[in-house]
Structures are given as structure tokens and as C-alpha cells.
Amino acid sequence: MVEQKKCYPLLFLLFFVTYGYFFQGGGWNQNIRICQIRAILHDHTFIIDTYKEDSKNPYFEFVNSGDWAYYNGHFYSNKAPGLSFLSLLPFGLTEYCARHIFPGSIEQQVFVSAVASNLCTVVLSGVLLCLLLFYVLNHFLHVSQTQSLLLTVCFGFGTLAFSYSTIFYGHVPAAFFCFLAFVLALAIKQKETQNIKLTALCSGLSVSCAVLIEPSCMCALIGIMGYFISFRAGRQSIFFFLLGCIPPALLQCYYNAACFGNPLASGYAYANPAVMFKVNGKLFGLPKPGAIIRMLCVPNRGLFMTSPVLVMAVPGLILFLKKRQWLSEALCCCSISCMFVVFVVSYYAWYHAATPGPRYMLPAFPFMFLLTTYALYKFPKTFTLLGTVGIIINLIIALVGNEIPHDIGNPLTDFILKNFLEGKVSINPVPFSNFENYAVKELAYIDQWRPNFNSFNAGELLMPNNLASVLPLLCFWIWWVYAWKRYAIKHETKV
């Protein structure tokens, strides 16, 4: 067996180079966070009025983003602030350097800083999430290194975790912090830590940070708290878990009070009414079985359409439950996954977003995927086939772009495959700032989109706007497989 600790640099390289190869550009979700970061760094406020850009056409007021909140005469982000807080340091440092490199171009300064922020937060979180998954599989579940690698690759490249590790959204960082909290709790149960109280504290801190990034992660917090209660050492240390939840919670309350006058207020209560899909004045309703089936299975943004390998969580759960020593872990992962499903389908507009699939489910992905583990043993061919199909789908999504307007009926065929077959890559043209340099009307209509370098992949430095731009990445993958095998032979094992 390849010595466990020495294989992690290779794994890190695989996922970091792959995720970092792509950058998905601007959009409402990304841009509103960039506005917030700039406001905090430059104006020391959460008010983003200074960074609001308009066009001469009144219909296109606030062209940066529609994801704003308006309260007491000022504009704010309607997003949870966690990702913006995480990005302050990389954005600030990069912007400082960019001012000397592009002294006359605010647009270039903001763009380069956004790319750096994405690398240091979203990309890095996606990489660390994959490494955590490999660690759990190989170290705790004692899955062989070869099978742990196969599972991790199917998760990291064969689900929506791939494309959302390349775009400045909060879902993947939230998933990382949720799963980290679970792994720390697992370490306590398996007696892998000498300082149980500190580990429990860090677990609570981690999952609470996830909530600060994505409020839906309260589902994970509840599930992990239940997991702590399921074993003796967890019950003895749960006070420290809850103690760890307090700092991010206080930060969230401070943010709410500073922006909206109440520590319990939410940006969504003051959000742009044009983008808040409500029924009888409410964003959420009772979950319906039909909605669950649509969210999981239908071509229009169904979970199993873009991440088919997650189907194996169903037989995997049954097989997992038969492993009596892992009963609590199986129930924890299942409960978190189910809570997310119920929460997401309770949101009337779960499909009403620029996305190829149900991105709100992403924080639950590592828990759902962990349930597939033993399905690999029972159904290896089916698992490998679904994983391979998922890798192809998600590589194409990353190549073309995952900013897909909600009115596209079938994102995979009507947008992703259509543009791929036409040889188009990185088609999202939306900038982060200086919208006067772009035809605003064209940005509003997808059939008028023209590729530019607001979104890109690294291969386009040599082959711009060309499918051949993926070839350097494929060459890197081939080299990586060779390096992994050579490394394994060096340590006298087979992979």
C-alpha cells in the first residue's frame, strides 16, 4: 500500500490543478459578493451603494446583480456573508498587487482579485473536501487505497462538486466545513484525538462557519449534533461542540444588526422582489413527494441527471446499515441528506436559478456520497459506469459553463451539449465590474452571448475559445496516472 501520508500531495495536485484550470466568470451570485468584499475593504461598511452600476435603460438598473437587498435607503447583499468574509484577505492582497500591475484599470484589478479569491476559497475548499473524503474512506472505513481513489475521483469529478469548485459560490466551501465537522466528530468516536474537548470545539466551529456561508447548513448542524449524542464521548463533549458554534453565530448576528437593524433579521426579507419567487407571500411551503421526485430525477435540473453516481446512495445505504459498527455514521449521513432534500424542495423556487442542477443540495453531497461506499463492492460495474458518465457530464459542464438561465428547459441538452457540439467553451461573458464596457442588453439574452475572457480555462491561453483547450488538462491527467503508478511501484505496491 502506498504510504498514506505520502499520497496526499499527489491527490492535492490532481484536484487543485483540475479545479484551478477553470474559472466560470461573473454573475449575480458572484458579483454581489464581490461588491460586498470591495465595500468592506474600501469603505469599511456592508453598504454596497458605491459599487452599484446602472445603465441608461431603466430596465437594467443595478446591472452588476439582481441579488441585492434594500433596507433603510441602502443596498446590501442578500447572501449570507461567510464567503465574503473568507475572501477578504486573498482579494485585498491581490488587489493591492494588481493596482501596481494594472494602475489604470479598475476592471482588471477586480477581475484578477476575483480569480485569486476563487482559487483561495472555493477551489481550495473543493480540494480539501476531496482529501477529507479520501481520508475517511481509507483511514476510518479501511477501504483500499485504489478503491478510495476511485471513489474520491467519482465524487470530485463525477458530481456537481466539480463545476461548483470552479465558480465563486458558497456551496462547496460550506460542504467542506460541514464535512470537516463530521470528520472531527468521527475522530472523537474512533479515539483518534487526545484532546476531545478541543476537537469537539473545532467541530462546532466548523459547522457553524458552514451556516455562516450557507444558512441551509443548519441541517448539517442538527445532524452532527445528533451524531454527537449517539456515542458516549460525544455526549460528554457536546457542550464544547455547542460552544464552538457561538463565535460564527455572534458574527452573523452582528452582521444582521449592522445591515438590517435586527440580529435575527435576514437579507432575504429585504431582497429584490423581482427575483424572490413566492407563493402566498412565502418562500417556503410544505414539501411534496412530486417535488422530491422532480428534484432528483427529471431532466430539468434533476440531481441524478448531473450527478448519476449518487443513485448508488440508495443501495449503498442498505449495505451501510448492515455494517453494525457504522450504524451511527450511516444514520447521520442519511439524516443530513434527507433533511437537505426536504429543505430544498420546500423552497418553491429550488429550480429557479442559473444552474445545471440542484446546487442547493451541494453541502449534503459528501454525506450522500459516503453512503455509496459499499455499493462499489456490490455493484462495481454499475458504479464505475455511473461514475464515468458523471465525469464526462461534469467535465463538459466545467468546459462550457454552469451559469445556465432558469428558463432553459433541459440544461444538459439545450445548453451544455448544444454549446459543446458547436465547439463553444467558457461562454459566460458576464464581468464583475465596469459594465459600461459591455453591451448590457446582450448580457441579458443568452442567444446573444459571445465568448470572452470573463470566464476561461487555462488552456485558452494557447487555444482561445476552442474545445482543444481541454487537451492540456487531459495530458495532465495522463501524467498524473503515470506518476501515481510510479509512486506506488516505488513503495512496492500495486494500485
C-alpha positions as CSV (number, residue, x, y, z in Angstrom):
1,M,0.0,0.0,0.0
2,V,1.2,3.5,-0.8
3,E,2.1,5.1,2.5
4,Q,-1.0,7.0,3.3
5,K,0.5,10.4,4.2
6,K,2.8,10.5,1.2
7,C,0.0,10.1,-1.3
8,Y,-1.8,13.3,-0.2
9,P,0.4,15.7,-2.1
10,L,-0.4,13.8,-5.3
11,L,-4.1,13.9,-4.6
12,F,-3.9,17.6,-3.8
13,L,-2.1,18.3,-7.1
14,L,-4.7,16.3,-9.0
15,F,-7.7,18.3,-7.7
16,F,-6.1,21.7,-7.3
17,V,-4.8,21.7,-10.9
18,T,-8.1,20.4,-12.3
19,Y,-10.4,22.8,-10.3
20,G,-8.0,25.7,-10.8
21,Y,-7.9,25.1,-14.5
22,F,-11.4,26.6,-14.8
23,F,-12.9,29.9,-13.9
24,Q,-16.6,30.5,-14.5
25,G,-16.6,34.3,-14.5
26,G,-19.2,36.7,-13.1
27,G,-22.9,36.5,-12.5
28,W,-25.5,37.8,-10.0
29,N,-24.4,35.5,-7.2
30,Q,-20.7,36.1,-7.6
31,N,-20.9,39.8,-8.3
32,I,-22.9,40.7,-5.3
33,R,-20.3,39.1,-3.1
34,I,-17.5,41.0,-4.9
35,C,-19.4,44.2,-4.3
36,Q,-19.7,43.3,-0.6
37,I,-15.9,42.5,-0.4
38,R,-15.0,45.8,-2.0
39,A,-17.3,47.7,0.3
40,I,-15.8,46.1,3.4
41,L,-12.2,46.6,2.2
42,H,-12.5,50.1,0.8
43,D,-15.4,51.7,2.7
44,H,-15.4,49.6,5.9
45,T,-19.1,49.1,5.6
46,F,-21.6,46.4,4.4
47,I,-23.4,49.0,2.3
48,I,-22.7,48.4,-1.4
49,D,-24.2,51.6,-2.9
50,T,-20.8,52.7,-4.2
51,Y,-20.4,49.6,-6.3
52,K,-23.9,49.6,-7.9
53,E,-23.7,50.1,-11.6
54,D,-26.7,51.1,-13.8
55,S,-27.3,51.5,-17.5
56,K,-29.2,54.2,-19.4
57,N,-32.1,51.8,-19.8
58,P,-34.2,51.9,-16.6
59,Y,-34.9,48.2,-17.0
60,F,-31.2,47.4,-16.5
61,E,-30.8,49.3,-13.2
62,F,-28.2,47.6,-11.0
63,V,-26.6,45.7,-13.8
64,N,-24.0,44.0,-11.6
65,S,-26.5,41.8,-9.9
66,G,-30.1,41.2,-9.0
67,D,-29.2,39.5,-5.8
68,W,-29.4,42.7,-3.7
69,A,-31.3,43.6,-0.5
70,Y,-32.6,47.1,0.1
71,Y,-33.1,48.4,3.7
72,N,-33.3,51.9,5.1
73,G,-32.3,53.6,1.9
74,H,-29.2,51.5,1.1
75,F,-28.3,48.4,-0.9
76,Y,-26.8,45.3,0.7
77,S,-26.0,41.7,-0.5
78,N,-28.9,39.3,0.1
79,K,-26.4,36.5,0.6
80,A,-25.0,35.1,3.8
81,P,-21.7,36.9,4.4
82,G,-19.4,33.9,5.1
83,L,-17.8,33.5,1.7
84,S,-17.2,37.3,1.5
85,F,-15.5,37.2,4.9
86,L,-13.3,34.3,3.8
87,S,-12.3,36.1,0.7
88,L,-11.3,39.4,2.3
89,L,-7.6,38.5,2.7
90,P,-6.9,37.0,-0.8
91,F,-9.0,39.7,-2.5
92,G,-7.3,42.5,-0.6
93,L,-3.7,41.2,-1.2
94,T,-4.3,40.6,-4.8
95,E,-6.0,43.9,-5.4
96,Y,-3.0,45.7,-3.8
97,C,-0.6,44.0,-6.2
98,A,-3.0,44.5,-9.2
99,R,-3.0,48.2,-8.6
100,H,0.7,48.3,-9.5
101,I,0.3,45.9,-12.5
102,F,-2.9,47.5,-13.9
103,P,-2.8,51.0,-12.5
104,G,-5.3,52.5,-14.9
105,S,-7.9,49.6,-15.0
106,I,-10.3,49.0,-12.1
107,E,-11.9,46.3,-14.2
108,Q,-8.6,44.3,-14.4
109,Q,-7.9,44.8,-10.8
110,V,-11.3,43.5,-9.7
111,F,-11.1,40.6,-12.2
112,V,-7.7,39.4,-11.1
113,S,-8.7,39.7,-7.4
114,A,-11.9,37.7,-8.1
115,V,-9.9,34.9,-9.7
116,A,-7.4,34.8,-6.8
117,S,-10.3,34.8,-4.3
118,N,-11.9,31.9,-6.1
119,L,-8.7,30.0,-6.0
120,C,-8.0,30.6,-2.3
121,T,-11.5,29.9,-1.1
122,V,-13.8,27.8,-3.4
123,V,-11.1,25.9,-5.3
124,L,-9.1,25.2,-2.1
125,S,-12.3,24.1,-0.3
126,G,-13.2,21.7,-3.1
127,V,-9.7,20.2,-3.0
128,L,-9.6,19.8,0.8
129,L,-13.1,18.3,0.7
130,C,-11.9,15.6,-1.7
131,L,-8.9,14.9,0.5
132,L,-11.1,14.6,3.6
133,L,-13.3,12.1,1.8
134,F,-10.3,10.0,0.8
135,Y,-9.1,10.1,4.4
136,V,-12.4,8.9,5.8
137,L,-12.7,6.1,3.2
138,N,-9.1,4.9,3.6
139,H,-8.4,5.6,7.2
140,F,-11.7,5.1,9.0
141,L,-13.6,2.7,6.7
142,H,-10.5,0.8,5.7
143,V,-11.3,0.9,2.0
144,S,-8.3,0.0,-0.1
145,Q,-6.3,2.9,-1.5
146,T,-7.2,2.0,-5.1
147,Q,-10.9,2.0,-4.3
148,S,-10.6,5.1,-2.1
149,L,-9.0,6.8,-5.1
150,L,-11.8,5.6,-7.4
151,L,-14.5,6.8,-5.0
152,T,-12.9,10.2,-4.5
153,V,-12.4,10.7,-8.2
154,C,-16.1,9.8,-8.8
155,F,-17.1,12.3,-6.2
156,G,-14.7,15.1,-7.1
157,F,-15.1,14.9,-10.9
158,G,-18.4,12.9,-11.3
159,T,-20.8,15.2,-9.5
160,L,-21.7,18.9,-9.5
161,A,-18.9,19.3,-6.9
162,F,-16.6,19.6,-9.9
163,S,-18.1,22.6,-11.6
164,Y,-19.1,24.3,-8.4
165,S,-15.4,24.1,-7.2
166,T,-14.6,26.4,-10.1
167,I,-17.1,29.2,-9.5
168,F,-17.4,31.8,-6.8
169,Y,-20.4,30.4,-5.0
170,G,-20.6,29.4,-1.3
171,H,-21.9,25.8,-1.7
172,V,-18.6,24.0,-1.9
173,P,-16.9,25.9,1.0
174,A,-20.0,25.2,3.1
175,A,-19.8,21.5,2.1
176,F,-16.2,21.4,3.2
177,F,-16.8,22.9,6.6
178,C,-19.8,20.6,7.2
179,F,-17.9,17.5,6.3
180,L,-14.9,18.6,8.4
181,A,-17.2,18.9,11.4
182,F,-18.4,15.4,10.8
183,V,-14.8,14.0,10.4
184,L,-13.7,15.7,13.7
185,A,-16.7,14.1,15.4
186,L,-15.8,10.8,13.9
187,A,-12.2,11.2,15.2
188,I,-13.6,11.6,18.7
189,K,-15.7,8.5,18.4
190,Q,-12.8,6.4,17.0
191,K,-10.4,7.8,19.7
192,E,-8.2,9.3,17.1
193,T,-7.7,12.5,19.1
194,Q,-6.1,13.1,22.5
195,N,-7.8,16.4,23.1
196,I,-11.5,15.6,22.9
197,K,-12.8,18.9,24.1
198,L,-10.7,20.9,21.6
199,T,-11.7,18.6,18.8
200,A,-15.4,19.0,19.7
201,L,-15.0,22.8,19.9
202,C,-13.4,22.8,16.4
203,S,-16.2,20.6,15.1
204,G,-18.8,23.1,16.3
205,L,-16.8,26.0,15.0
206,S,-16.5,24.3,11.6
207,V,-20.2,23.5,11.0
208,S,-21.2,26.9,12.4
209,C,-18.9,28.5,9.8
210,A,-20.7,26.5,7.2
211,V,-24.0,28.0,8.4
212,L,-22.4,31.5,8.1
213,I,-21.6,30.7,4.5
214,E,-24.9,28.9,3.6
215,P,-27.8,29.0,6.1
216,S,-29.2,25.7,4.8
217,C,-26.3,24.0,6.6
218,M,-28.4,24.2,9.8
219,C,-29.5,20.8,8.5
220,A,-25.9,19.5,8.9
221,L,-25.5,21.2,12.3
222,I,-28.6,19.4,13.6
223,G,-27.4,16.1,12.1
224,I,-23.9,16.3,13.5
225,M,-25.3,17.3,16.9
226,G,-27.4,14.2,16.8
227,Y,-24.3,12.2,15.9
228,F,-22.5,13.5,19.0
229,I,-25.4,12.3,21.1
230,S,-25.1,8.8,19.7
231,F,-21.9,7.9,21.4
232,R,-20.6,8.3,24.9
233,A,-17.5,10.5,24.3
234,G,-19.7,12.7,22.1
235,R,-22.3,13.2,24.8
236,Q,-19.5,14.1,27.2
237,S,-18.1,16.7,24.8
238,I,-21.2,18.1,23.2
239,F,-21.1,21.2,25.4
240,F,-17.8,22.1,23.7
241,F,-19.3,21.4,20.3
242,L,-22.1,23.9,21.1
243,L,-19.5,26.4,22.5
244,G,-17.7,26.3,19.2
245,C,-20.9,27.3,17.4
246,I,-21.1,30.6,19.2
247,P,-18.4,32.8,17.5
248,P,-19.8,32.4,14.0
249,A,-23.3,32.8,15.3
250,L,-22.4,36.1,17.0
251,L,-20.7,37.3,13.9
252,Q,-23.9,36.5,11.9
253,C,-26.0,38.4,14.5
254,Y,-23.7,41.4,14.3
255,Y,-23.9,41.4,10.5
256,N,-27.7,41.2,10.6
257,A,-28.0,44.0,13.1
258,A,-25.5,46.2,11.2
259,C,-27.3,45.7,7.9
260,F,-30.9,45.2,8.8
261,G,-31.3,46.6,12.3
262,N,-32.0,43.3,14.0
263,P,-29.7,40.4,14.9
264,L,-32.3,38.0,13.8
265,A,-33.1,39.7,10.5
266,S,-32.3,38.2,7.2
267,G,-31.2,39.7,3.9
268,Y,-33.9,37.6,2.1
269,A,-36.6,39.6,4.0
270,Y,-35.4,42.7,2.1
271,A,-34.3,41.1,-1.1
272,N,-35.1,42.2,-4.6
273,P,-38.7,41.2,-5.0
274,A,-38.2,40.6,-8.7
275,V,-36.1,37.5,-8.0
276,M,-37.8,36.2,-4.9
277,F,-40.3,33.6,-6.1
278,K,-43.1,33.4,-3.5
279,V,-46.4,31.7,-3.1
280,N,-48.9,33.4,-0.9
281,G,-46.1,35.7,0.2
282,K,-43.9,32.9,1.3
283,L,-40.6,31.5,0.0
284,F,-41.2,28.0,1.5
285,G,-44.0,25.6,1.7
286,L,-44.7,22.0,2.7
287,P,-42.5,19.5,0.8
288,K,-44.4,17.4,-1.7
289,P,-43.5,13.9,-2.9
290,G,-43.8,15.0,-6.5
291,A,-41.4,17.9,-5.9
292,I,-38.9,15.4,-4.4
293,I,-39.1,13.2,-7.5
294,R,-38.7,16.2,-9.8
295,M,-35.7,17.5,-7.9
296,L,-34.0,14.1,-8.0
297,C,-34.9,12.6,-11.4
298,V,-36.3,15.0,-14.0
299,P,-34.0,16.3,-16.8
300,N,-34.8,19.9,-15.8
301,R,-32.0,20.2,-13.2
302,G,-32.6,16.8,-11.5
303,L,-29.9,15.7,-9.1
304,F,-29.3,12.3,-10.8
305,M,-29.1,13.9,-14.2
306,T,-25.9,15.8,-13.4
307,S,-24.5,13.5,-10.6
308,P,-25.7,10.0,-11.6
309,V,-23.3,8.2,-9.3
310,L,-25.3,9.5,-6.3
311,V,-28.0,7.0,-7.3
312,M,-25.8,4.4,-5.6
313,A,-26.5,6.0,-2.3
314,V,-29.8,4.1,-2.2
315,P,-28.4,0.5,-2.3
316,G,-25.3,1.9,-0.5
317,L,-27.4,2.9,2.5
318,I,-28.8,-0.6,2.9
319,L,-25.4,-2.1,2.7
320,F,-24.0,0.5,5.1
321,L,-26.7,-0.2,7.7
322,K,-25.6,-3.9,7.6
323,K,-22.2,-2.8,8.9
324,R,-23.3,-2.6,12.6
325,Q,-20.1,-0.8,13.6
326,W,-21.0,2.1,11.3
327,L,-24.7,2.3,12.1
328,S,-24.5,5.8,13.7
329,E,-22.4,7.2,10.8
330,A,-24.9,5.8,8.2
331,L,-27.9,7.3,10.1
332,C,-26.1,10.6,10.4
333,C,-25.3,10.8,6.7
334,C,-28.8,9.6,5.8
335,S,-30.5,12.1,8.1
336,I,-28.4,15.1,6.8
337,S,-29.1,14.1,3.2
338,C,-32.8,13.7,3.8
339,M,-33.0,17.0,5.7
340,F,-31.4,18.8,2.8
341,V,-33.8,17.1,0.3
342,V,-36.8,18.2,2.4
343,F,-35.4,21.7,2.9
344,V,-34.6,22.2,-0.8
345,V,-37.9,21.0,-2.1
346,S,-39.7,23.1,0.5
347,Y,-38.3,26.2,-1.3
348,Y,-40.7,27.0,-4.0
349,A,-38.0,28.1,-6.5
350,W,-35.5,25.3,-5.9
351,Y,-35.1,25.0,-9.7
352,H,-35.4,28.8,-10.3
353,A,-31.7,29.5,-10.6
354,A,-28.8,29.8,-13.0
355,T,-27.6,26.2,-12.5
356,P,-27.4,22.8,-14.3
357,G,-28.7,21.0,-11.2
358,P,-29.9,21.5,-7.7
359,R,-26.9,23.4,-6.4
360,Y,-28.6,24.0,-3.0
361,M,-28.0,20.3,-2.3
362,L,-24.2,20.6,-2.6
363,P,-23.4,20.8,1.2
364,A,-25.1,17.4,1.5
365,F,-23.1,15.8,-1.3
366,P,-20.2,14.4,0.8
367,F,-22.6,12.8,3.2
368,M,-24.8,11.4,0.4
369,F,-21.7,10.2,-1.4
370,L,-20.3,8.5,1.6
371,L,-23.4,6.3,1.6
372,T,-22.4,4.9,-1.8
373,T,-19.1,3.4,-0.4
374,Y,-20.2,-0.3,-0.1
375,A,-22.3,-0.2,-3.3
376,L,-18.9,-0.1,-5.1
377,Y,-18.1,-3.6,-3.7
378,K,-21.6,-5.0,-4.5
379,F,-22.1,-3.4,-7.9
380,P,-18.6,-2.4,-9.2
381,K,-19.5,-2.3,-12.9
382,T,-22.6,-0.2,-12.4
383,F,-20.8,2.1,-10.0
384,T,-17.9,2.6,-12.4
385,L,-20.2,3.2,-15.3
386,L,-22.3,5.8,-13.5
387,G,-19.1,7.4,-12.2
388,T,-17.6,7.6,-15.7
389,V,-20.8,9.1,-17.2
390,G,-20.8,11.6,-14.4
391,I,-17.2,12.6,-15.0
392,I,-17.9,13.2,-18.7
393,I,-21.0,15.2,-18.0
394,N,-19.3,17.4,-15.4
395,L,-16.2,17.9,-17.4
396,I,-18.3,19.2,-20.2
397,I,-20.3,21.5,-17.8
398,A,-17.0,22.9,-16.5
399,L,-15.8,23.5,-20.1
400,V,-19.0,25.2,-21.3
401,G,-20.1,26.9,-18.1
402,N,-22.6,26.4,-15.3
403,E,-24.3,29.8,-15.4
404,I,-27.5,28.5,-17.1
405,P,-30.6,30.6,-17.1
406,H,-33.5,29.1,-15.2
407,D,-35.8,29.3,-18.2
408,I,-33.7,26.7,-20.1
409,G,-35.9,23.6,-20.1
410,N,-33.2,20.9,-20.2
411,P,-29.8,22.4,-19.2
412,L,-27.8,19.3,-20.2
413,T,-29.2,19.0,-23.8
414,D,-30.5,22.5,-24.5
415,F,-27.4,24.4,-23.2
416,I,-24.4,22.3,-22.2
417,L,-24.5,19.7,-25.0
418,K,-25.7,22.2,-27.6
419,N,-22.8,24.6,-27.0
420,F,-20.3,21.7,-26.6
421,L,-21.2,20.3,-30.0
422,E,-20.9,23.7,-31.5
423,G,-17.3,23.9,-30.1
424,K,-18.0,26.7,-27.6
425,V,-16.3,26.8,-24.3
426,S,-16.3,29.3,-21.4
427,I,-19.4,31.0,-22.9
428,N,-20.4,33.1,-19.8
429,P,-19.5,36.7,-20.8
430,V,-20.6,38.4,-17.5
431,P,-18.0,40.7,-16.0
432,F,-17.5,41.7,-12.3
433,S,-17.4,45.5,-12.9
434,N,-17.2,48.2,-15.5
435,F,-20.3,47.1,-17.3
436,E,-20.2,50.2,-19.5
437,N,-17.5,48.3,-21.5
438,Y,-20.1,45.6,-22.4
439,A,-23.4,45.6,-24.3
440,V,-25.7,45.2,-21.4
441,K,-28.7,44.1,-23.4
442,E,-26.6,41.2,-24.9
443,L,-25.7,40.0,-21.4
444,A,-29.4,39.7,-20.6
445,Y,-30.2,37.4,-23.6
446,I,-28.4,34.1,-23.8
447,D,-28.8,33.8,-27.6
448,Q,-26.6,36.9,-28.0
449,W,-23.8,35.7,-25.7
450,R,-20.3,36.0,-27.2
451,P,-17.3,34.3,-25.6
452,N,-14.8,36.5,-23.9
453,F,-12.2,36.0,-21.1
454,N,-14.5,36.9,-18.2
455,S,-14.8,33.2,-17.9
456,F,-12.0,30.9,-19.2
457,N,-10.0,27.8,-18.8
458,A,-6.2,27.7,-18.6
459,G,-5.9,26.0,-22.0
460,E,-7.4,29.1,-23.6
461,L,-4.2,30.9,-23.1
462,L,-2.9,28.9,-26.0
463,M,-6.2,28.0,-27.8
464,P,-8.8,30.7,-27.0
465,N,-12.5,29.8,-27.4
466,N,-11.6,26.3,-28.6
467,L,-12.6,22.8,-27.4
468,A,-8.9,21.9,-27.9
469,S,-8.2,24.0,-24.8
470,V,-9.1,20.9,-22.7
471,L,-6.1,19.0,-24.1
472,P,-3.5,20.3,-21.6
473,L,-5.8,19.2,-18.8
474,L,-6.2,15.7,-20.3
475,C,-2.4,15.5,-20.7
476,F,-2.0,16.4,-17.1
477,W,-4.5,13.7,-16.1
478,I,-2.5,11.1,-18.1
479,W,0.8,12.3,-16.5
480,W,-0.9,12.1,-13.1
481,V,-1.9,8.5,-13.6
482,Y,1.6,7.6,-14.6
483,A,3.0,9.5,-11.5
484,W,0.6,7.7,-9.2
485,K,1.6,4.3,-10.6
486,R,5.3,5.1,-10.5
487,Y,4.9,6.3,-6.9
488,A,3.1,3.2,-6.0
489,I,5.8,0.9,-7.5
490,K,8.4,2.9,-5.7
491,H,6.7,1.9,-2.4
492,E,6.4,-1.7,-3.5
493,T,2.6,-1.9,-4.0
494,K,0.1,-2.1,-6.8
495,V,-2.7,0.3,-7.4
